[in-house]
């Protein structure tokens, strides 16, 4: 018998930003109540969305009327901090866990280790970013890279993460830019320089998720049990 902790893996889900954020908030709450083990999940935002950091007070008015391929972009508030993220052509991960020792940045790096190892397994080297002085005044999360972000060897930011800590539990989620569209990026963030992302060709979302799940097993020394949200859980999420 293994004594390893068992984490829940919620299968890949495509849904609106408001639903995805409701799931993340619910998972943290249930974990705090002892009703849900540590959890890992991956998802995409449909329709594309801009997520605002919990404390982000102001944003450009035109963000409320943006469209992409005939769909109106959602404007959604995250339970976590940080600045605005454009969710189009990206894959988002969520980790909900507890019992990590150390400060906020150390916890970021403990969790980010599975991202570094997973991406390395599919041939992509990542490093931690370094915050520039423009960080505070930049409304765009991907405009600068901080010590909690992961950048490619050419300096382009691949993963921006944000975190919420509550009574010893942590919700960390982050956006992995796979196929960001330069035109939409410019529509949202104006004249800021768009950084293209150069990844290995023909890399599928399934390959990325498989590598990251395997890395999570190793890094956190856990077993993983796949368990979709059941009907009663969906009802709780959607009524929260």
Residue pairs with C-beta under 8 A, 6 or more apart in sequence:
2 223
4 221
4 222
4 223
5 37
5 38
5 220
5 221
5 222
5 223
6 37
6 222
6 223
6 224
6 225
7 37
7 38
7 39
7 40
7 97
7 216
7 220
7 222
7 223
7 224
7 225
8 36
8 37
8 38
8 39
8 40
8 224
8 225
8 226
8 227
9 39
9 40
9 41
9 213
9 224
9 225
9 226
9 227
10 23
10 39
10 40
10 41
10 226
10 227
10 228
10 229
11 41
11 226
11 228
12 41
12 42
12 43
12 44
12 205
12 209
13 20
13 23
13 41
13 42
13 43
13 44
14 43
14 44
14 45
14 46
15 43
15 45
15 46
16 45
16 46
16 47
16 49
16 74
16 76
17 45
17 49
17 51
17 74
17 76
17 87
18 74
18 76
19 237
19 238
20 43
20 45
20 76
20 92
21 51
21 76
21 77
21 78
21 79
22 237
22 238
22 240
23 41
23 94
23 229
23 237
24 79
24 94
24 96
24 171
24 173
25 79
25 171
25 240
26 233
26 236
26 237
26 240
27 36
27 39
27 41
27 94
27 96
27 171
28 79
28 96
28 164
28 166
28 169
28 171
29 240
30 36
31 37
31 38
31 39
31 96
31 97
31 98
31 169
32 98
32 166
32 167
32 169
36 96
38 95
38 96
38 97
38 98
38 220
38 222
39 94
39 95
39 96
39 97
40 93
40 94
40 95
40 213
40 216
40 224
41 93
41 94
42 91
42 92
42 93
42 94
42 205
42 209
42 212
43 91
43 92
43 94
44 87
44 90
44 91
44 92
45 51
45 74
45 87
45 88
45 90
45 92
47 68
47 71
47 72
47 73
47 74
48 68
48 71
48 73
48 74
48 86
48 87
48 88
48 184
49 73
49 74
49 75
49 76
49 86
49 87
50 59
50 63
50 66
50 73
50 74
50 75
50 76
50 84
50 85
50 86
50 87
50 188
51 76
51 77
51 78
51 84
51 85
51 87
52 59
52 75
52 76
52 77
52 78
52 83
52 84
53 77
53 78
53 80
53 81
53 82
53 83
53 84
53 141
53 162
54 77
54 78
54 79
54 80
54 81
54 164
55 81
56 77
56 82
56 83
56 84
56 139
58 139
59 75
59 84
59 139
60 139
63 73
63 75
63 84
63 188
64 75
65 72
66 72
66 73
66 187
66 188
67 73
68 88
68 181
68 184
73 188
78 85
78 162
78 173
79 164
79 171
80 162
80 163
80 164
80 171
80 172
80 173
81 162
81 163
81 164
82 141
82 160
82 162
83 138
83 139
83 140
83 141
84 139
84 140
84 141
84 188
85 141
85 142
85 160
85 175
86 140
86 142
86 180
86 184
86 185
86 188
86 189
87 175
88 180
88 181
88 184
89 177
89 178
89 179
89 180
89 181
90 175
90 176
90 177
90 178
90 180
91 175
91 176
91 178
91 205
91 208
91 209
92 173
92 174
92 175
92 176
93 115
93 173
93 174
93 176
93 212
94 171
94 172
94 173
95 111
95 170
95 171
95 172
95 173
96 169
96 170
96 171
96 172
97 111
97 169
97 170
97 220
98 168
98 169
98 170
99 168
100 106
100 107
100 110
100 111
100 170
102 110
104 163
104 165
105 147
105 148
107 163
107 165
107 170
107 172
108 147
108 148
108 161
108 163
108 172
109 128
109 148
111 161
111 170
111 172
112 128
112 148
112 150
112 159
112 161
113 219
114 212
114 215
114 216
114 218
114 219
114 220
115 126
115 150
115 159
115 174
115 176
115 212
115 215
116 126
116 150
117 215
117 218
117 219
118 208
118 211
118 212
118 213
118 214
118 215
118 216
119 125
119 126
119 150
119 158
119 208
119 211
119 212
120 126
121 211
121 214
121 215
122 200
122 203
122 207
122 208
122 211
123 200
124 152
124 158
124 199
124 200
125 152
125 153
126 150
126 151
126 152
126 158
126 159
127 150
127 151
127 153
128 147
128 148
128 149
128 150
128 151
129 144
129 145
129 146
129 147
129 148
129 149
129 150
129 151
129 157
130 145
130 146
130 147
131 144
131 145
131 146
131 147
132 144
134 143
134 144
135 144
135 146
138 144
139 189
140 188
140 189
140 192
141 160
141 162
141 175
142 157
142 160
142 177
142 195
143 189
143 192
145 151
145 155
145 157
145 160
148 161
148 163
149 157
149 159
149 160
149 161
150 157
150 158
150 159
150 161
151 157
151 158
152 158
152 197
152 198
154 198
155 195
156 195
156 196
156 197
156 198
157 177
157 195
158 176
158 177
158 197
159 174
159 175
159 176
159 177
160 174
160 175
161 172
161 173
161 174
162 172
162 173
162 174
163 170
163 171
163 172
164 170
164 171
164 172
176 208
177 197
178 197
178 199
178 203
178 205
178 208
179 197
180 194
180 196
180 197
182 194
182 196
185 192
185 194
186 192
186 194
213 224
216 222
216 224
217 223
217 224
229 237
